[in-house]
Amino acid sequence: MFVNGDEHEIDTKEITYARVVDLYLGQGGTPSNEYLVKYSHGPVENRSGTLAPGQKVKVKDGMRFRVAGTGES
């Protein structure tokens, strides 16, 4: 899977909002109180959409996540 263009290997079939944000911050992302997490190229159950705090989605190889700070506190 990819987070903002950087490839990551995970060993689970699902990923949480918090884990995606952790992966983003680990690659030098900008700390923020709120993030907008969008995904695409997902499995049939969730091909694309927005991941909110507290949610999780099924993942597959090649899935893409885009994380951006909302600028809100």
C-alpha positions as CSV (number, residue, x, y, z in Angstrom):
1,M,0.0,0.0,0.0
2,F,1.0,3.6,-0.5
3,V,0.7,6.6,1.8
4,N,1.2,9.9,0.0
5,G,3.2,8.1,-2.6
6,D,5.5,6.2,-0.2
7,E,5.2,2.4,-0.2
8,H,4.5,0.6,3.1
9,E,4.2,-3.1,3.9
10,I,1.6,-4.1,6.4
11,D,0.8,-7.6,7.6
12,T,-2.9,-7.1,8.3
13,K,-6.1,-7.3,6.2
14,E,-7.4,-4.1,7.6
15,I,-6.0,-0.7,8.5
16,T,-7.3,2.0,10.9
17,Y,-7.4,5.7,10.4
18,A,-4.8,6.0,13.3
19,R,-2.4,3.6,11.6
20,V,-2.5,5.5,8.3
21,V,-1.8,8.8,10.1
22,D,1.1,7.1,11.9
23,L,2.6,5.9,8.6
24,Y,2.1,9.5,7.2
25,L,3.8,11.1,10.2
26,G,6.7,8.6,10.1
27,Q,7.6,9.8,6.7
28,G,8.0,13.4,7.8
29,G,4.3,14.5,7.6
30,T,3.3,17.7,9.3
31,P,1.7,17.2,12.8
32,S,-1.9,18.5,12.9
33,N,-4.9,17.9,15.1
34,E,-7.1,16.7,12.3
35,Y,-6.3,14.8,9.1
36,L,-8.3,14.1,5.9
37,V,-7.6,10.5,4.8
38,K,-8.8,9.5,1.4
39,Y,-8.1,6.1,-0.2
40,S,-8.4,4.5,-3.7
41,H,-7.5,1.3,-5.5
42,G,-9.0,-0.7,-2.6
43,P,-10.7,-4.1,-2.6
44,V,-14.3,-4.6,-3.8
45,E,-15.7,-3.9,-0.3
46,N,-14.2,-0.4,-0.3
47,R,-12.7,0.7,-3.6
48,S,-12.4,4.3,-2.7
49,G,-13.6,6.8,-0.1
50,T,-12.7,8.8,3.0
51,L,-11.4,7.2,6.2
52,A,-12.6,9.0,9.4
53,P,-11.1,8.8,12.9
54,G,-12.1,5.5,14.6
55,Q,-12.8,3.8,11.3
56,K,-10.9,1.0,9.5
57,V,-11.0,-0.4,6.0
58,K,-9.9,-3.6,4.2
59,V,-6.6,-3.2,2.4
60,K,-5.0,-4.9,-0.6
61,D,-1.7,-4.6,-2.5
62,G,-1.4,-1.3,-4.4
63,M,-4.0,0.5,-2.3
64,R,-3.4,4.2,-2.1
65,F,-4.0,6.6,0.8
66,R,-3.6,10.4,0.7
67,V,-3.3,12.2,4.1
68,A,-3.6,15.9,4.4
69,G,-3.9,18.2,7.5
70,T,-7.2,20.0,7.5
71,G,-5.7,23.1,9.2
72,E,-8.4,23.0,11.9
73,S,-7.8,22.4,15.6
